[in-house]
Amino acid sequence: MRLRLLLLLALCGAGPTAAARSLSLRGSWRIRSGNGSLELPGRVPGCVHSALFQRGLIQDPYYRFNDLKYRWISLDNWTYSKKFQIPFNISKWQKVNLIFEGVDTVAKILLNSVPIGKTDNMFKRYEQSSFSWDWGPSFPTQGIWKDVRIEAYNICHLNFFTFSPIYDNHTQGWNLEIESSFDVVSPKPISGQVIVAIPKLQTQQTYSIELQPGERIVELFVKINKNATVETWWPHGHGNQTGYNMTVLFKLDGGLSIEKSAKVYFRTVELIEESIEGSQGLSFYFKINGLPIFLKGSNWIPADSFQDRVNSDLLRLLLQSAVDANMNTLRVWGGGIYEQDEFYRLCDELGIMVWQDFMFACALYPTDQGFLDSVRTEVAHQIRRLKSHPSIIIWGGNNENEAALMMNWFNIHTSELHTYINDYVVLYVKNIRQIVLARDKTRPFIISSPTNGAESIEEGWLSANPYDKNFGDVHFYDYSNDCWNWKIFPKARFVSEYGYQSWPSFSTLEKVSSENDWSYNSEFSLHRQHHAGGNNEMLLQIGFHFKLPKNTDPLQTFKDTIYLTQVMQAQCVKIETEFYRRSRSEIVDGKGHTMGALYWQLNDIWQAPSWASLEYGGKWKMLHYFARHFFAPLLPVGFEDQDAFFIYGVSDLHSDCKATLTVRVHTWNSLEPLCSSETERFVMEAGKAVLLYKEQVPALLGRCGNCTRQSCVVSFYLSTDNQLVSPTNHHFLSSLNETVGLQKAHITANISQQGDTFVFDLETSAVAPFVWLDVGSIPGRFSDNGFLMTEKTRTILFYPWKPTSKSELEQSFHVTSLTDTY
């Protein structure tokens, strides 16, 4: 598959009236197939698939089996062409550039039938998840996926402008390093002044510069006024995301003025790898502005196979959903794409820390000079583009390639391993790492994830065991053992990938399927599952603790199975995440001090079973509602060990707080709590996880009257002066398929409107586990969902993302709880 870009240019005669002119070539182009049998209009930015779909020549590529049906599109060669007229005389300009911000991927570019360039790098580069992964389809797209324009200029042109805030520990003041690149086309040197102004920080400085002909870099060092109070940027949940407006004005010879404006944020980041008392190995945690912070969040994949469909509104919806679930971090995974500028701008605004991988994942890469040159250009470009964003706190060289080599995923013969190790060091250490360290001194760099960090470096850049729990970060997946057994999880320093699959809701699947597809073992269900054995693994985990549905209606059985996969996923990831959060302050058998939990994955690229907590389009799965609780800043965590019940208090707060723990025991057959107890008021330490409560389970049940593991459930919460300061958590004393007294719940909802929000007043006839409120395809989210309802009434809010009405919600509303699947 190859792309051909054909531009036909007509000239007109107006001369230059300014120092620079720009002509956008976005908009309407013509697209032609390789043999010319198909020709159609298309949009730029865009791709061939999108153009065909928009003209009605193909169905939705995501519908049913169309990822197979439309492989011919990727296998063909395509030509993009555009006739255009430049409204100025290019012969009057000293330099004229044709700029493609992003071409996907291997292409030849012709202007008036004359070859003028070629591309082989989308980022710049070729390999990525377009060719399918275990959560996505194969749609290798072709097209002009970013901006294209013509720029003409005289004298000189500003190519790029970037900056880094630096904190000087010696002077205890902030400085700003500004880097600007100029293309000087004047035959003589150009002199002038640069004025840098940050009004709110009472900072304005003027510099004299002289630019010699050619490509020139101007580096400025700005000292921030020490009399001004600089408010730092903080991650979500830890403070404000304060930024300052800055203008940089270049006043050059010949009356040429170039002005750039930007938002400047001030923050420091440190990756701490140091010895821990009572434990072998090293810590692995982040300090932001000097404060240790537990990273809570998920992993980000491309939001669509067709990037022209990913707009600012969709990005805001997905990123706001992360923040609404109390996340503070997303890892931009190395098998996807470097996200568009708007993604990082929104992360800055919302306080989302970004672990940014370079785009290398689960593969062996060449090290010939041509490829290395392309990679060096790509890495330098992305650092320059992104380093001024405070949200990015670390660069990662690749995803899982250290583990792939050292665990021999590719069955490399022992005698050849040294060759691949040498290639790995050449690519990631001698090229990528070298460029990062030279071009960005404001954030750490790790070569791979998972990695042993400093220990990997000590062992010659690759560790014998990259999954060592005493160092760095780990990825952990286990689908065969019971996820309710917290002892299977690694008590590691940092867990940057973990998770379980579920199916998206029926309303999401319905859009891309037909009636024949609506069963768990249909051809569609098997085709949509790209993780080998994934559908059976979900049923295995469900079977450990729940009854599999046996409805006589096959469609209802499918819907019930979808519901149970989401219950299972939410409960599994809850138990695992709570284990990591309660491990932050302790060392047990030499393991612990866990300071990060990023589950796999946040978002979906299409409508299919996956590890995501947000469905394609943004609808919240049950897991995402659970994440809102298990990532809460103050959280009680319950678990059992050797017949004893423990509750830890976990705090992400910056200061201590006084609280009371309330523990209640409920029977499955009553909406009144069987017994309730409160602890004495205690001080919950800031930034710690500490034991608050311990009691033998038989003693707990004994003091609550006629109670057994099968007939009772425990709930608990933290409060201050009778005000709830944590989510209400719960602990199941037995599997849900062994409960005694659990009755079929009849749940009703009265819906009313308050402003832009809708109120759902719920009433239940019985205790109901995993109550799931669903309004089909109406976009929006509830204040809570998937909850255990132990009281007769409960009020839940619905926040619509688009205008809707009470009657529309009433028609679409459906409620499910666990016993509805029996």
C-alpha positions in Angstrom: 0.0 0.0 0.0 1.4 3.4 -1.0 0.1 6.9 -1.0 0.7 9.4 -3.8 0.1 13.1 -3.2 -0.3 15.1 -6.4 -0.5 18.9 -6.2 -1.2 21.1 -9.3 -0.2 24.7 -8.7 -1.2 27.8 -10.6 0.5 31.1 -9.9 -0.8 34.7 -9.7 1.1 37.9 -9.5 0.7 39.9 -6.4 4.0 40.7 -4.6 4.8 40.4 -0.9 3.0 42.9 1.4 4.1 41.2 4.6 7.1 39.4 6.1 5.3 36.0 5.7 2.3 34.5 4.0 0.6 31.2 4.6 -2.0 29.3 2.5 -3.9 26.4 4.1 -4.5 23.4 1.8 -7.0 21.8 4.2 -10.4 21.0 3.0 -11.5 19.4 -0.2 -9.1 17.1 -2.2 -9.7 14.4 -4.8 -8.9 10.8 -4.0 -8.2 8.1 -6.6 -7.6 4.4 -6.3 -4.5 2.7 -7.7 -6.0 1.7 -11.1 -8.2 4.8 -11.4 -11.5 2.8 -11.1 -12.6 4.8 -8.1 -12.4 8.5 -7.7 -14.1 10.6 -5.1 -13.9 13.8 -3.0 -12.2 13.6 0.4 -11.4 15.9 3.3 -8.0 16.9 4.7 -7.2 16.2 7.5 -8.7 12.8 6.9 -8.1 9.3 5.5 -9.3 7.1 2.6 -11.6 5.0 4.9 -13.4 8.2 6.2 -13.8 9.6 2.6 -15.3 6.3 1.4 -17.7 6.2 4.3 -18.7 9.8 4.0 -19.6 9.3 0.3 -21.7 6.2 1.2 -19.3 3.9 -0.8 -18.7 1.7 2.3 -20.6 1.0 5.5 -19.4 2.1 8.9 -15.9 0.3 9.0 -16.7 -0.8 12.6 -20.0 -2.6 11.6 -19.9 -6.4 12.1 -17.1 -7.9 10.0 -16.2 -4.9 8.0 -12.6 -4.8 9.3 -12.2 -8.0 7.2 -14.4 -6.9 4.3 -12.6 -3.7 3.8 -9.0 -4.9 3.8 -8.8 -4.1 0.1 -8.7 -0.4 1.0 -5.4 -0.7 2.9 -4.0 -3.1 0.3 -4.6 -0.6 -2.6 -2.5 2.4 -3.5 -4.2 5.8 -3.4 -3.6 9.2 -4.9 -4.6 12.4 -3.1 -4.7 15.4 -5.6 -5.6 19.1 -5.3 -5.6 22.0 -7.8 -4.9 25.3 -6.1 -3.8 28.8 -6.8 -1.4 30.7 -4.6 -2.8 34.3 -4.2 0.7 35.7 -4.2 3.7 35.6 -6.4 6.1 33.0 -5.0 9.0 34.3 -7.1 9.0 37.5 -4.9 9.6 35.4 -1.8 13.0 34.3 -0.6 11.7 30.9 0.8 8.5 28.9 0.1 7.8 25.7 2.0 5.2 23.1 1.4 4.5 21.6 4.9 2.8 18.3 5.7 2.3 18.0 9.5 1.3 14.3 9.2 1.1 11.8 6.3 0.1 8.2 6.9 2.5 6.8 6.0 4.6 5.7 2.9 4.0 8.3 0.3 5.5 10.1 -2.7 4.7 13.8 -3.1 4.6 15.5 -6.6 4.0 19.2 -7.4 3.0 19.9 -11.0 4.0 16.3 -11.8 7.5 16.9 -10.4 8.5 14.6 -7.5 9.5 16.8 -4.6 9.5 14.5 -1.6 8.6 11.2 0.1 7.6 10.1 3.6 8.0 6.9 5.5 7.3 7.9 9.1 3.8 8.8 10.5 5.1 10.5 13.6 7.5 10.6 11.9 7.3 6.7 11.8 5.5 3.6 10.5 4.9 0.7 13.0 2.0 1.3 15.3 -1.3 -0.3 16.5 -3.0 0.4 13.1 -2.3 -3.3 12.3 -4.5 -4.5 15.2 -3.9 -5.4 18.9 -5.7 -7.5 21.4 -8.2 -4.7 22.0 -8.6 -3.3 18.5 -9.1 -3.9 14.8 -6.7 -3.8 11.9 -7.3 -0.6 9.9 -3.9 0.5 8.4 -5.1 3.9 7.3 -3.8 6.1 4.4 -4.2 9.8 4.1 -3.1 13.2 5.1 -4.1 13.0 8.8 -2.8 16.4 9.9 -2.5 19.9 8.5 -1.0 20.8 5.2 -0.1 24.3 4.1 2.3 26.5 2.1 4.4 29.1 3.9 6.3 31.9 2.1 8.6 34.3 3.9 11.4 36.8 3.5 14.3 37.8 5.8 13.6 35.0 8.4 11.0 32.7 9.8 10.3 31.2 13.2 10.3 27.5 12.8 9.5 26.5 16.4 9.3 27.9 19.8 9.6 25.9 23.1 10.4 26.5 26.7 11.1 24.8 30.0 10.6 26.2 33.5 13.5 25.4 35.8 13.7 25.7 39.6 17.1 26.7 41.0 17.5 25.1 44.3 20.5 27.3 45.1 18.7 30.6 44.6 15.3 29.1 45.5 13.9 30.9 42.4 12.3 30.0 39.1 13.9 30.5 35.7 12.7 29.9 32.2 14.7 28.5 29.4 13.3 29.5 26.0 14.5 28.0 22.7 13.5 29.4 19.3 14.6 28.1 15.9 14.9 30.5 12.9 15.4 30.0 9.3 17.3 33.1 8.2 17.0 33.6 4.4 18.5 37.1 4.4 22.0 37.0 2.9 23.1 39.4 5.7 23.0 38.9 9.5 19.8 40.2 11.2 19.9 42.1 14.5 17.1 42.9 16.8 15.6 42.6 20.3 13.5 40.0 22.1 11.1 41.1 24.8 9.8 38.4 27.1 6.8 39.4 29.3 4.9 37.5 32.0 2.8 40.3 33.5 1.2 38.5 36.5 4.7 37.6 37.7 6.0 41.2 37.2 8.6 39.8 34.8 9.7 41.6 31.6 13.2 41.2 30.1 14.7 42.5 26.9 17.6 40.7 25.0 19.7 41.8 22.0 20.2 39.1 19.4 22.0 38.8 16.0 21.0 36.0 13.6 23.5 34.8 11.1 22.1 33.4 7.7 20.9 29.8 7.8 19.2 27.7 10.5 19.8 29.4 13.8 18.8 28.6 17.4 18.2 31.4 19.9 18.4 30.4 23.6 17.1 32.8 26.2 17.4 32.5 30.0 14.7 34.4 31.9 14.8 35.0 35.6 11.4 35.2 37.2 11.0 38.2 39.5 11.8 36.9 43.0 9.3 39.4 44.5 6.5 37.7 42.6 4.7 34.7 44.2 4.8 31.8 41.8 1.9 29.4 42.2 2.9 25.9 41.0 0.9 23.5 38.8 -0.4 20.5 40.7 -2.0 17.2 39.6 -5.7 16.8 40.1 -6.6 16.3 43.7 -3.5 18.0 45.0 -4.0 21.7 44.2 -4.6 24.1 41.4 -3.4 24.0 37.8 -2.2 27.6 37.8 -0.7 28.9 34.6 0.7 32.3 33.5 0.3 34.1 30.1 3.6 34.8 28.5 4.4 36.8 25.3 7.6 36.7 23.4 8.1 39.5 20.9 11.0 39.4 18.3 11.6 42.9 16.9 14.0 42.5 14.0 15.7 44.6 11.3 13.5 45.8 8.5 10.5 46.3 10.7 9.9 42.5 11.0 8.0 41.6 14.2 7.2 38.0 15.3 5.1 37.5 18.4 4.4 34.2 20.2 2.1 33.7 23.2 1.9 30.7 25.5 0.7 29.5 28.9 3.6 28.8 31.3 3.2 26.4 34.2 5.7 25.9 37.0 6.3 22.6 38.6 9.1 20.2 39.4 9.1 16.4 39.0 11.5 13.9 40.5 11.6 10.1 40.1 12.9 8.8 43.4 14.9 5.5 43.4 16.5 5.0 46.7 17.0 2.3 49.3 14.1 1.4 51.6 14.6 0.2 55.2 13.6 -3.4 55.6 13.6 -4.1 51.9 16.0 -5.1 49.2 16.0 -3.0 46.1 15.0 0.6 45.5 11.9 2.7 45.7 10.1 3.9 42.5 7.9 6.9 43.1 7.3 10.5 41.9 7.6 13.8 43.7 5.7 16.7 42.3 6.9 20.1 43.7 8.7 18.1 46.4 5.7 16.1 47.5 5.5 12.3 47.1 2.3 11.5 45.1 0.6 8.2 44.5 -0.1 7.9 40.8 -3.8 6.8 40.3 -5.1 6.2 36.8 -5.0 4.2 33.7 -3.5 3.6 30.2 -4.5 5.6 27.2 -4.8 4.1 23.7 -5.9 5.9 20.5 -9.5 7.0 20.8 -10.3 5.9 17.2 -8.7 4.0 14.3 -9.6 7.0 12.2 -7.9 10.0 13.8 -9.9 12.5 11.8 -12.9 11.5 14.0 -11.0 12.4 17.2 -12.0 16.0 17.9 -11.6 18.3 20.9 -15.1 17.5 22.3 -14.3 13.7 22.4 -10.9 14.3 24.0 -12.5 16.5 26.7 -15.2 14.0 27.3 -12.7 11.1 27.8 -10.2 13.1 29.9 -12.9 14.7 32.0 -14.2 11.2 32.7 -10.7 10.3 34.0 -10.7 13.3 36.3 -14.3 12.6 37.5 -13.1 9.1 38.5 -10.4 10.7 40.8 -7.6 9.8 38.4 -4.5 11.9 38.3 -2.4 10.0 35.7 -2.6 8.5 32.2 0.1 6.6 30.5 0.2 7.2 26.8 1.0 3.7 25.6 3.9 3.2 23.2 1.9 1.2 20.6 -0.5 4.0 19.7 0.3 7.5 18.6 1.7 10.7 20.0 -1.5 12.5 20.7 -2.5 15.8 19.2 -1.7 19.1 20.9 -5.2 19.5 22.3 -4.8 16.3 24.3 -1.8 17.6 26.2 -3.4 21.1 26.6 -6.4 19.5 28.2 -4.2 17.4 30.5 -2.4 20.6 31.6 -5.8 22.2 32.3 -7.3 19.2 34.1 -4.3 18.3 36.2 -3.7 14.9 34.5 -0.1 13.7 34.8 1.1 12.0 31.6 3.6 9.1 31.4 4.6 9.5 27.8 6.0 6.5 25.9 7.8 6.9 22.7 6.1 4.9 20.0 7.9 1.5 20.2 6.0 -1.5 21.5 6.4 -5.3 21.8 8.6 -5.6 18.8 12.2 -5.9 17.6 13.3 -2.8 15.6 16.1 -2.3 13.0 19.2 -0.2 13.7 20.3 0.6 10.2 21.4 4.2 9.8 18.4 5.3 7.8 16.0 4.0 10.5 18.1 5.5 13.3 18.1 8.9 11.5 14.3 8.8 11.2 13.9 7.9 14.9 16.2 10.6 16.0 14.2 13.2 14.0 11.0 11.8 15.4 12.2 11.9 19.0 13.7 15.4 18.7 10.5 16.7 17.1 8.2 15.2 19.8 10.4 16.5 22.7 10.4 20.0 21.1 6.7 19.9 20.6 5.7 18.6 24.0 8.3 19.5 26.7 6.6 22.7 27.7 3.6 20.8 29.0 3.7 20.4 32.8 1.4 17.4 32.5 4.1 15.2 31.0 6.1 13.9 34.0 8.2 11.2 32.4 9.4 9.9 29.0 9.4 6.2 28.4 11.6 4.7 25.7 9.3 1.7 24.8 6.6 -0.6 26.0 7.6 -4.1 27.1 10.7 -4.5 24.9 13.1 -5.1 27.7 10.8 -7.8 29.0 10.3 -9.2 25.5 14.1 -9.6 25.0 14.9 -10.9 28.5 11.9 -13.2 28.8 12.6 -14.3 25.2 9.1 -13.7 23.8 10.4 -14.0 20.2 12.2 -17.4 20.7 15.7 -16.0 19.9 18.4 -18.6 19.9 20.9 -18.1 22.8 23.8 -17.7 20.4 22.0 -14.7 18.7 20.7 -12.9 21.8 23.8 -10.7 22.1 23.0 -9.2 18.7 19.5 -8.2 19.7 20.7 -6.8 23.0 23.3 -4.7 21.2 20.6 -3.4 18.9 18.4 -2.6 21.9 21.2 -0.6 23.5 22.0 1.2 20.2 18.3 2.3 19.6 17.1 3.1 23.1 20.2 4.1 25.0 22.7 5.5 22.4 20.0 7.3 20.4 16.7 7.9 22.1 18.1 8.3 25.7 20.9 10.5 24.4 18.5 12.9 22.7 16.1 13.1 25.6 18.9 13.9 28.1 20.3 16.5 25.8 17.1 18.2 25.0 15.0 18.0 28.2 16.5 18.2 31.6 13.2 18.8 33.4 11.8 15.3 33.7 13.1 11.8 34.1 13.5 9.2 31.3 13.2 5.4 31.7 14.2 3.1 28.9 11.3 0.6 29.1 8.1 -0.3 30.9 8.2 -2.6 32.8 11.8 -2.0 33.9 13.9 -2.2 37.0 14.9 1.4 36.5 18.3 2.1 38.1 18.9 -1.7 38.5 18.4 -2.3 34.8 21.0 0.4 34.0 23.4 -1.3 36.6 22.9 -4.6 34.8 23.9 -3.1 31.4 20.6 -1.6 30.4 18.6 -4.8 30.6 17.7 -6.7 33.7 17.7 -10.5 34.0 14.2 -10.2 35.5 12.5 -7.0 34.4 9.5 -8.0 36.6 11.4 -7.9 39.8 9.0 -6.5 42.5 11.9 -4.8 44.3 12.6 -2.3 41.5 10.9 -0.1 39.0 7.5 -0.8 37.6 5.7 -4.1 36.7 2.9 -5.2 34.4 0.7 -7.9 35.9 -2.1 -10.0 34.3 -3.6 -13.2 35.7 -6.8 -14.5 34.2 -6.9 -18.0 35.6 -6.5 -17.5 39.4 -9.4 -16.1 41.5 -9.1 -12.3 41.5 -10.9 -12.1 44.9 -7.7 -13.6 46.3 -5.5 -10.5 46.9 -2.5 -12.7 47.5 -2.0 -13.3 43.8 -1.2 -9.6 43.2 2.5 -8.4 43.2 3.4 -6.1 46.2 5.5 -4.1 43.8 6.9 -0.6 43.9 4.7 0.6 41.0 2.1 -1.2 38.8 1.8 0.5 35.5 -0.4 -2.1 33.8 -3.0 -4.6 35.1 -6.6 -5.4 34.4 -9.4 -7.7 33.4 -11.7 -7.7 30.3 -15.4 -7.1 30.0 -17.9 -6.6 27.2 -19.3 -3.1 26.4 -23.0 -2.5 27.0 -25.6 -3.8 24.6 -26.6 -0.3 23.5 -23.0 0.2 22.3 -22.8 -3.2 20.6 -26.2 -2.9 19.0 -24.9 0.0 16.7 -22.4 -2.3 15.0 -24.1 -5.7 15.0 -27.3 -7.4 13.8 -29.8 -9.8 15.5 -27.8 -12.9 14.5 -24.8 -11.6 16.5 -26.5 -11.3 19.8 -25.2 -14.3 21.7 -22.0 -14.8 23.6 -20.7 -17.6 21.3 -21.8 -16.1 18.0 -19.4 -15.7 15.1 -19.5 -11.9 15.8 -18.7 -12.3 19.5 -15.7 -14.6 18.7 -14.5 -12.2 15.9 -14.7 -9.2 18.1 -12.6 -10.8 20.8 -9.0 -10.3 19.8 -7.5 -11.7 23.1 -7.0 -15.4 22.7 -9.3 -17.2 25.1 -10.7 -14.0 26.4 -14.4 -14.8 26.3 -13.8 -18.0 28.3 -11.5 -16.3 30.8 -14.3 -13.9 31.6 -16.7 -16.8 32.2 -14.1 -18.5 34.4 -13.8 -15.4 36.6 -17.6 -15.0 36.7 -18.0 -18.6 37.7 -15.7 -18.3 40.8 -18.3 -16.1 42.6 -21.5 -15.7 40.5 -24.1 -17.8 38.9 -24.0 -17.9 35.1 -27.3 -16.7 33.5 -29.7 -19.4 32.3 -32.6 -17.4 30.9 -34.8 -19.1 28.3 -34.6 -16.0 26.1 -31.2 -16.1 24.3 -31.1 -12.3 23.9 -31.7 -11.8 27.6 -29.0 -14.3 28.4 -26.6 -12.3 26.2 -27.5 -9.1 28.0 -27.2 -10.8 31.4 -23.8 -12.2 30.4 -22.6 -8.7 29.3 -23.8 -7.3 32.7 -21.9 -10.1 34.6 -18.7 -9.5 32.7 -18.9 -5.8 33.8 -19.6 -6.8 37.4 -16.7 -9.2 37.4 -14.3 -6.7 35.8 -15.3 -3.9 38.2 -14.9 -6.2 41.3 -11.6 -7.7 40.1 -9.9 -4.3 39.4 -11.4 -2.9 42.6 -9.8 -5.7 44.8 -6.5 -5.4 42.9 -6.3 -1.6 43.0 -7.3 -1.5 46.7 -4.4 -3.9 47.4 -1.9 -1.6 45.7 -3.3 1.5 47.5 -3.1 -0.1 50.9 0.5 -1.2 50.2 1.9 2.3 49.9 3.2 2.7 53.5 4.2 -0.8 54.5 6.9 -3.4 53.8 5.7 -7.0 54.3 8.3 -9.8 53.7 10.5 -7.2 52.1 7.9 -6.1 49.6 5.7 -3.0 49.4 5.9 0.8 49.3 3.6 0.7 46.2 3.3 4.2 44.8 1.4 3.9 41.6 -1.6 1.9 40.1 -2.4 2.5 36.4 -4.9 -0.1 35.2 -5.1 -1.2 31.6 -7.0 0.5 29.9 -9.0 3.7 30.0 -10.7 4.0 26.6 -11.8 1.8 23.7 -10.9 2.2 20.0 -14.0 0.4 18.8 -17.1 -1.6 20.1 -15.6 -4.8 21.4 -14.7 -6.7 24.6 -11.6 -5.1 26.1 -9.9 -4.1 29.4 -11.4 -0.5 29.1 -13.5 1.2 31.7 -14.9 3.7 29.1 -16.7 2.2 26.1 -16.2 3.5 22.5 -17.8 7.0 22.5 -17.3 7.5 26.3 -20.1 5.6 28.1 -19.0 4.6 31.6 -18.7 0.8 32.3 -19.3 -0.3 35.8 -15.5 -0.4 36.4 -15.3 3.4 35.8 -17.9 4.0 38.5 -16.0 1.7 40.8 -12.8 3.6 40.0 -14.4 6.8 41.2 -14.6 5.1 44.6 -11.3 3.1 44.7 -9.3 6.1 43.6 -11.0 8.5 46.1 -8.6 10.7 48.1 -9.7 9.2 51.4 -10.7 5.5 51.3 -11.3 2.7 53.8 -10.1 -0.7 52.3 -11.3 -4.0 53.7 -9.8 -7.4 53.3 -9.4 -10.8 55.0 -6.3 -12.7 56.0 -6.5 -16.0 58.0 -10.1 -15.5 59.1 -9.4 -11.9 60.4 -11.0 -8.9 58.8 -8.9 -5.8 58.4 -9.7 -2.2 57.4 -7.0 0.1 56.3 -7.4 3.9 55.9 -5.8 5.3 52.8 -5.2 9.0 52.5 -3.9 11.1 49.5 -4.5 14.3 51.4 -1.8 16.8 52.2 -2.7 17.2 55.8 -3.9 15.0 58.7 -7.6 14.8 59.3 -9.7 13.6 62.3 -12.1 10.8 61.4 -14.3 8.1 62.6 -14.7 4.6 61.0 -18.2 3.1 61.0 -18.6 -0.6 60.4 -22.0 -2.1 59.7 -23.2 -5.7 59.2 -26.3 -6.2 57.0 -28.2 -9.4 56.3 -29.1 -10.2 52.7 -32.8 -10.5 53.6 -33.3 -7.1 55.4 -33.0 -3.4 54.5 -32.2 -2.6 58.2 -28.6 -3.0 59.3 -28.1 -5.9 61.8 -25.5 -4.1 63.8 -23.3 -1.0 63.6 -20.2 0.1 65.5 -18.0 3.2 65.5 -14.3 3.6 66.3 -13.0 6.3 68.6 -12.1 9.4 66.7 -8.5 9.1 65.3 -6.1 11.1 63.2 -5.8 9.9 59.6 -2.3 10.6 58.6 -1.7 12.5 55.4 -0.2 10.6 52.5 -0.3 7.2 54.3 -2.1 3.9 54.4 -2.6 2.6 58.0 -4.4 -0.1 59.8 -7.6 1.2 61.4 -9.5 -1.9 62.4 -9.0 -5.7 62.9 -11.4 -8.3 64.1 -11.8 -12.0 63.7 -14.6 -12.8 61.3 -16.3 -15.3 63.7 -16.2 -12.7 66.5 -17.7 -10.0 64.2 -20.5 -12.4 63.1 -21.0 -13.6 66.7 -21.7 -10.2 68.1 -24.2 -9.4 65.4 -26.6 -12.1 66.3 -27.8 -14.7 63.9 -25.3 -14.1 61.1 -23.2 -16.3 58.9 -20.7 -15.6 56.1 -23.4 -16.6 53.6 -26.2 -14.5 55.1 -24.4 -11.2 55.8 -22.3 -8.5 54.2 -20.1 -5.8 55.7 -20.1 -2.1 54.8 -17.9 0.7 56.2 -17.0 4.3 55.7 -15.1 7.3 57.2 -16.8 10.4 58.5 -15.9 13.6 60.3 -18.5 15.3 62.5 -21.2 13.0 60.9 -20.2 14.1 57.4 -19.2 11.4 55.0 -15.6 12.0 53.9 -15.0 8.7 52.0 -17.1 6.4 49.8 -19.0 3.7 51.5 -17.1 0.5 50.9 -18.2 -3.1 51.4 -16.7 -6.6 51.8 -18.4 -9.8 50.8 -18.0 -12.6 53.4 -18.7 -15.3 50.8 -19.2 -15.7 47.1 -22.4 -14.2 45.7 -23.4 -17.6 44.4 -23.5 -18.9 48.0 -25.6 -16.2 49.6 -28.5 -17.1 51.9 -31.5 -14.8 52.1 -30.8 -12.7 49.0 -34.2 -11.9 47.4 -35.2 -10.7 44.0 -35.3 -6.9 44.2 -38.0 -4.8 42.6 -36.4 -1.4 42.0 -38.3 1.6 40.8 -37.2 5.1 39.8 -38.9 8.4 39.9 -37.2 10.8 37.5 -37.3 14.6 37.9 -35.3 17.5 36.5 -33.2 20.1 38.4 -31.6 22.5 36.0 -29.3 20.6 33.6 -29.3 17.6 35.9 -31.8 14.8 36.3 -32.7 13.2 39.7 -33.4 9.5 40.0 -35.2 8.7 43.3 -34.8 4.9 43.7 -36.8 2.6 45.9 -36.0 -1.1 46.4 -38.0 -4.0 47.9 -34.9 -5.8 49.0 -31.1 -5.6 49.4 -29.7 -5.4 45.9 -26.0 -6.0 44.9 -24.5 -4.4 41.8 -27.5 -2.1 40.9 -27.0 -1.0 37.3 -28.8 2.0 36.0 -28.9 2.3 32.2 -30.4 4.8 29.8 -29.2 3.1 26.6 -27.6 5.5 24.1 -28.5 8.7 25.9 -25.0 10.3 26.4 -24.2 11.1 30.0 -23.2 9.6 33.3 -24.7 8.9 36.8 -23.3 10.1 40.1 -22.9 6.5 41.1 -23.7 3.1 39.6 -23.1 -0.6 40.1 -23.7 0.0 43.8 -24.8 -2.2 46.7 -28.2 -1.0 47.8 -28.8 -1.8 51.5 -31.4 0.9 52.2 -34.9 1.2 50.9 -34.3 4.5 49.1 -31.4 6.2 47.4 -31.1 9.3 45.2 -28.8 9.2 42.2 -28.1 12.1 39.8 -27.7 11.9 36.0 -25.5 14.3 34.2 -26.4 14.5 30.5 -23.6 15.3 28.0 -26.2 16.4 25.4 -29.7 17.9 25.9 -32.3 15.3 26.8 -35.7 15.2 28.5 -37.4 13.4 31.4 -39.7 11.6 29.0 -36.7 10.4 26.8 -34.9 9.1 30.0 -38.1 7.4 31.2 -38.4 5.6 27.8 -34.8 4.5 27.8 -34.3 3.7 31.5 -33.6 0.1 32.6 -32.4 -1.1 36.0 -30.6 -4.5 36.6 -29.4 -6.0 39.9 -27.6 -9.3 40.4 -30.7 -11.4 41.1 -32.3 -10.3 37.8 -29.8 -12.6 36.1 -30.9 -15.7 38.0 
